[in-house]
Amino acid sequence: MKQRILIVDDSPLLRATARRAVLQAGANAAEVREAGNGKEALATLRSEPIDIVLLDINMPVMDGFQFVEEKAKDPNLAKVKVALVTTEGNQKRLQRMTDLGVDHYLRKPFEPEDLRALIKDLFGS
């Protein structure tokens, strides 16, 4: 798997858990990046190629909504897929993310197998 993945979550523990799952899904460790909030994530997207963002919603500095809104304003980032990995359960808020172009949703806490399946689905493998 040669895909570049960015894990965005304010919890280092959840980032580590997600990293293990994507590596078990076949991602190359050199292709996995991490960010602690949306602002860091945007900076990463603008400085290096990323295929998929695994995004939490509730974060400090810049939350997932703000990230997706800012990403949508940049045509250079249009092809980057976004999948929510979040505790958010409010259907209106989740629908808003879908309307903003989020591709998939996985509820925390998740099983590593579910995250691996999500990654494979996003890459069509």
C-alpha positions in Angstrom: 0.0 0.0 0.0 1.6 3.2 -1.1 -1.0 5.6 0.2 -0.2 8.7 2.3 -2.3 9.0 5.4 -2.7 11.9 7.9 -4.1 11.1 11.3 -5.6 14.2 13.0 -6.6 13.9 16.6 -5.8 15.8 19.8 -5.2 12.6 21.7 -1.7 11.1 21.3 -3.1 7.8 22.5 -5.8 7.7 19.8 -3.3 8.8 17.1 -1.0 5.9 18.2 -3.9 3.5 18.0 -4.9 4.7 14.6 -1.3 4.6 13.4 -1.0 0.9 14.4 -4.3 0.1 12.6 -3.3 1.7 9.4 0.2 0.1 9.5 -1.6 -3.3 10.0 -3.7 -2.4 7.0 -0.5 -2.3 4.9 0.4 1.4 5.0 4.1 2.2 4.9 5.2 3.8 8.2 7.1 6.5 6.2 3.8 7.5 4.6 1.8 8.1 7.8 1.7 11.6 9.3 0.1 12.9 12.4 -1.4 16.2 13.5 -2.9 17.3 16.9 -5.5 19.7 15.4 -6.9 21.0 12.2 -4.4 23.9 11.9 -1.5 21.5 12.0 -3.3 19.2 9.5 -3.8 22.0 7.0 -0.1 22.9 7.2 0.8 19.3 6.5 -1.6 19.1 3.6 -0.1 22.2 2.1 3.5 21.1 2.5 3.3 17.4 1.4 1.1 15.1 -0.6 -1.6 13.3 1.4 -4.3 10.9 0.1 -6.5 10.4 3.1 -7.1 12.4 6.3 -8.5 10.5 9.3 -10.1 13.3 11.2 -11.5 13.9 14.7 -14.1 16.6 15.0 -13.7 17.8 18.6 -10.2 19.3 18.9 -8.6 22.5 20.2 -7.1 25.3 18.1 -9.0 24.3 14.9 -11.7 21.6 15.1 -12.7 19.2 12.4 -15.5 21.4 11.0 -13.1 24.4 10.6 -10.6 22.1 9.0 -13.0 20.7 6.4 -14.3 24.2 5.7 -10.8 25.5 5.1 -9.8 22.5 3.0 -12.8 23.1 0.8 -11.6 26.6 0.0 -8.3 25.3 -1.4 -8.7 23.7 -4.9 -5.3 22.1 -4.5 -6.7 20.0 -1.7 -9.9 18.9 -3.4 -8.8 15.3 -4.1 -7.7 14.6 -0.5 -10.3 12.2 1.0 -11.5 12.8 4.6 -12.9 10.1 6.9 -14.2 11.1 10.4 -12.9 9.0 13.3 -14.8 10.6 16.2 -17.0 10.2 19.2 -19.4 12.7 17.6 -22.9 11.2 17.5 -25.1 14.2 16.7 -26.7 13.4 13.4 -27.1 17.1 12.3 -23.4 17.7 12.9 -22.5 14.5 11.0 -24.7 15.4 8.1 -23.0 18.8 8.0 -19.7 17.1 7.6 -21.1 14.9 4.8 -22.4 18.1 3.1 -18.9 19.6 3.4 -17.5 16.6 1.5 -16.4 14.1 4.2 -16.2 10.6 2.6 -16.6 8.2 5.5 -17.4 8.0 9.2 -16.1 5.7 12.0 -17.3 6.1 15.5 -14.8 5.9 18.5 -14.0 3.8 20.2 -13.3 1.6 17.2 -11.9 -1.8 16.7 -8.6 -1.8 14.7 -10.2 -4.1 12.2 -12.9 -1.5 11.5 -10.3 1.2 10.8 -8.3 -1.2 8.6 -11.5 -1.9 6.6 -12.2 1.8 6.3 -8.7 2.4 4.9 -9.0 -0.4 2.4 -12.4 0.9 1.3 -11.1 4.4 0.8 -8.3 3.1 -1.3 -10.5 0.7 -3.2 -8.4 -2.3 -2.4 
